[in-house]
């Protein structure tokens, strides 16, 4: 599955004038305690040792929505997922699984974000304590 397949219709949307990462940082500061609680829940319930949160401003067919930007008056929606879902859907390819896990930062200390923008997507780690 390609990243493009995860995105909904974005052709008619205009992106923000400033870097999207500026507004993302602001929203993550606002969301971070909730994200920490969800990450702990994912790990404690045995769903995954590797929680991944998807940050986007459109529609993404991945994970489960936990923070809706329209309801919260923020710029980014956050969905919760796992390493296992990313591998099942082919976002993390089989031959890249070990490399991803070697670079995965502790979920106790960092939020693993898969940031989706019209130009593409990438992983970003955001520390809980800043």
Secondary structure, 3 states (H helix, E strand, C coil): CCHHHHECCCCCCCCCCCCHHHHHHHHHHHHHHHHHHHHHHHHHCCCCCCEEEEEECCCECCCEEEECHHHHCCCCEEEEEEHHHHHHCCCCCHHHHHHHHHHCCCCCCEEEEEEEECCEEEEEEEECCC
